[in-house]
Amino acid sequence: LKRQESADYFPGNLGFDPLGMYPKDEAGQKDMQLKELKNGRLAMIAITAFAFQEFVQKIGVVDETPIFFKPFNQVMYEYANSGYIYPDNM
């Protein structure tokens, strides 16, 4: 809350920019803020689409696209061995 009281505070300013990528000029800052808003809105649309997809298909997005939600080696193991895993006694 102390950060909000400072004179150089604006919404979204967390004071963390280790790579120095935030523009110094006013026009660049406004452009970066607009890009951030658009990115957030796109993310909200995407998560709504995920929820709608799960509702319609009755299959979770995590189950339908495991490559995005599981470790890569586990997914490749499951794909490579789907239907071809031999029992231990063979």
Summary of the structure (lengths in Angstrom):
residues: 90
radius of gyration: 22.6
end to end distance: 65.7
largest distance: 73.5
contacts: 139
relative contact order: 0.05
helix: 58%
strand: 0%
